[in-house]
Amino acid sequence: MIRIGVFLTILTAGSALSFTPAQYTQKLLLQQETPEEAIKWLSWEEAMALSRKEKKKILLNVYTDWCGWCKRMDKATFQEPNIARYINDNFYPVKFDAEQRSELEYKGKTYKYVKNSQRGYHELAAELLKGRLSFPTVVFLDEDLNVIQSIVGFKTPQQFERIATYFAGGHYLKTPWSTYQKAYRPVLVKGQ
């Protein structure tokens, strides 16, 4: 019995070692498929590539790892199944770390990480947030990658439904927010 256990341990270790670390990580990620009702977050590069093929608005969730309100919004708002489904259907959703260190391109310009005392920030986050680095912030971009609006701070699912439908449906083009907000009747999230 012990020999079989040792054999299985060696076999398992050998199969794990047959992958490079990147391949092994990719294999693990594929095994942990995103639930259907979860937001299918994209990287900035993935969203830009998809946008070149098929025009769609982009929802940019700008966060930092140390931001407690960002984590709360992820759990309370972005994990709400109807909100997640709506975002997936109507936007290219991007989870954007405002302190990431990789270079990114936007409208022909390259943006980099800037070291600033103990922490730093990404130039693209500063550009899209107009220098107001407050988290969480959700930035809505139109189909041509122009900023429509930045929404600062934690929003409940009920609040976020109203905001997301305003931008996804193009209502911002013809209806003032105050008018839309008063007339809106919730359809995605109960308890409004």
LINMOBEL-V321202 format. One record per residue. N is the residue number from 0. PHI is phi in degrees with one decimal (none if undefined). OMEGA is omega in degrees with one decimal (999 if undefined). Layout:
<<N/PHI/OMEGA> <N/PHI/OMEGA>>
//
This chain:
<<0/none/-179.7> <1/-64.4/-179.1> <2/-62.7/178.3> <3/-65.4/178.6> <4/-61.6/178.3> <5/-64.1/179.0> <6/-59.0/180.0> <7/-64.4/178.1> <8/-63.1/179.7> <9/-65.4/179.1> <10/-61.8/179.5> <11/-63.5/179.7> <12/-62.5/179.5> <13/-63.5/179.8> <14/-69.2/177.9> <15/-67.6/-178.9> <16/-76.3/179.3> <17/-76.0/176.7> <18/-106.6/169.6> <19/-72.2/179.3> <20/-55.0/-180.0> <21/-66.1/178.6> <22/-66.0/179.9> <23/-64.9/177.5> <24/-62.0/178.8> <25/-61.4/178.9> <26/-62.5/178.2> <27/-63.0/-179.8> <28/-63.8/178.6> <29/-65.4/179.5> <30/-72.9/-179.0> <31/-103.2/-177.3> <32/-61.5/179.2> <33/-71.5/176.4> <34/-58.0/-176.4> <35/-56.8/-176.7> <36/-86.7/179.3> <37/-91.3/175.1> <38/-68.9/178.3> <39/-94.8/-176.7> <40/-61.5/177.9> <41/-112.0/169.7> <42/-81.3/176.9> <43/-57.3/-178.0> <44/-62.8/178.9> <45/-62.6/179.9> <46/-64.7/179.1> <47/-64.1/179.3> <48/-64.3/178.9> <49/-64.3/-179.2> <50/-64.7/177.0> <51/-68.5/-178.9> <52/-82.6/-178.2> <53/-142.4/-177.7> <54/-67.2/178.9> <55/-160.9/176.5> <56/-65.8/179.1> <57/-116.3/173.3> <58/-108.5/-176.3> <59/-108.5/178.4> <60/-91.2/-176.8> <61/-91.1/-173.9> <62/-142.6/167.9> <63/-134.2/-179.6> <64/-65.6/-176.4> <65/-88.7/-173.8> <66/-82.9/178.8> <67/-65.3/179.3> <68/-67.4/176.0> <69/-63.8/179.5> <70/-64.5/179.2> <71/-65.3/179.2> <72/-67.1/175.9> <73/-56.9/-176.6> <74/-76.5/-173.2> <75/-78.0/-171.5> <76/-105.4/-174.2> <77/-73.4/176.5> <78/-94.6/175.4> <79/-69.9/-171.3> <80/-54.6/-178.5> <81/-71.3/175.9> <82/-65.2/-179.4> <83/-59.0/179.6> <84/-61.0/-179.5> <85/-62.4/179.1> <86/-62.7/178.9> <87/-59.5/-177.6> <88/-75.6/-170.0> <89/-113.2/-176.6> <90/-140.3/160.5> <91/-93.8/-176.9> <92/-84.8/-178.6> <93/-122.2/173.6> <94/-96.1/-169.0> <95/-120.8/177.5> <96/-75.8/-176.8> <97/-68.9/179.1> <98/-116.8/179.8> <99/-66.4/-173.2> <100/-105.3/-178.4> <101/-80.8/176.4> <102/-74.9/179.4> <103/-132.7/177.3> <104/-109.1/177.6> <105/-148.2/178.9> <106/52.3/174.9> <107/80.5/-179.8> <108/-116.7/178.4> <109/-95.6/-179.7> <110/-114.3/-175.0> <111/-128.4/173.4> <112/-78.5/178.2> <113/-119.4/177.3> <114/-74.7/-178.0> <115/-140.8/-172.6> <116/49.9/-176.9> <117/-72.8/179.3> <118/-113.9/175.7> <119/-137.2/178.5> <120/-150.2/177.3> <121/-92.8/-178.5> <122/-58.2/-179.8> <123/-67.7/176.0> <124/-61.9/179.0> <125/-62.2/179.0> <126/-63.4/-176.8> <127/-68.8/179.6> <128/-95.1/179.0> <129/53.0/176.2> <130/80.3/-179.3> <131/-96.3/-176.2> <132/-82.3/-179.5> <133/-124.7/-172.6> <134/-130.1/-4.5> <135/-74.5/170.7> <136/-134.6/174.6> <137/-107.9/179.7> <138/-109.7/176.1> <139/-102.3/176.2> <140/-110.9/177.8> <141/-79.1/-176.4> <142/-64.7/177.9> <143/-100.1/176.0> <144/69.5/174.0> <145/-88.5/178.2> <146/-68.7/173.9> <147/-86.5/-175.8> <148/-165.1/170.9> <149/-107.7/178.7> <150/-116.0/-174.4> <151/-94.0/170.5> <152/96.9/178.4> <153/-62.6/175.0> <154/-128.6/176.0> <155/-70.9/176.2> <156/-56.7/-179.2> <157/-65.4/178.0> <158/-66.4/-175.4> <159/-68.9/177.1> <160/-56.7/-178.9> <161/-60.2/-178.6> <162/-67.2/-177.1> <163/-61.5/-179.3> <164/-69.1/177.5> <165/-60.4/-178.3> <166/-82.6/-178.0> <167/-61.6/-177.6> <168/-82.0/179.9> <169/72.3/-179.2> <170/-63.3/-179.8> <171/-61.1/-178.9> <172/-75.4/-174.0> <173/-132.7/-174.7> <174/-123.1/175.8> <175/-61.5/-178.2> <176/-55.8/-177.2> <177/-60.7/179.0> <178/-70.4/-180.0> <179/-61.0/-177.2> <180/-60.7/179.8> <181/-68.8/-174.9> <182/-86.4/-173.3> <183/-67.3/174.2> <184/-116.5/-175.3> <185/-62.3/176.8> <186/-128.5/-175.4> <187/-95.8/-172.2> <188/-121.0/178.4> <189/-79.8/174.5> <190/88.6/179.6> <191/-93.0/999>>
//
